[in-house]
């Protein structure tokens, strides 16, 4: 193959990939999760109205923190999923070995509580969260700073239907 033909094909492919990645209206690539996907704040407002918090989410994987794997939505709000009983639970480590930071997943779990960052008498928010069990206090849980805690049941990687050449 001629070198000029190879370079022109390579240039065409890179332009095509760039256009397909930045196809949303504001020019930012958000991956296979659409902007219309339910956010954690939407789930909290749903809880405030109906008393039901969604058990299935499409979120990005952030990483491990102790006995939890942390996922976040497009706003950056987090949900913590307990995946192991203690640090010696090797089966649970094997269960989450395929999670990759930044990848989107459809995550299912059992809601078991939340972290609440209390406010002291001076109006300052505590830097250490207080773990709370269910039933959730609506005023505390709906707070923007509270973090839902789930027991991890299942996760499936969300893949895009777009073909990138």
Secondary structure as GFF3:
##gff-version 3
##sequence-region A 1 165
A	DSSP	alpha_helix	3	21	.	.	.	ID=ss1
A	DSSP	alpha_helix	40	50	.	.	.	ID=ss2
A	DSSP	beta_strand	56	65	.	.	.	ID=ss3
A	DSSP	beta_strand	68	72	.	.	.	ID=ss4
A	DSSP	beta_strand	78	82	.	.	.	ID=ss5
A	DSSP	alpha_helix	90	95	.	.	.	ID=ss6
A	DSSP	beta_strand	104	116	.	.	.	ID=ss7
A	DSSP	beta_strand	130	133	.	.	.	ID=ss8
A	DSSP	alpha_helix	138	141	.	.	.	ID=ss9
A	DSSP	beta_strand	147	157	.	.	.	ID=ss10
###
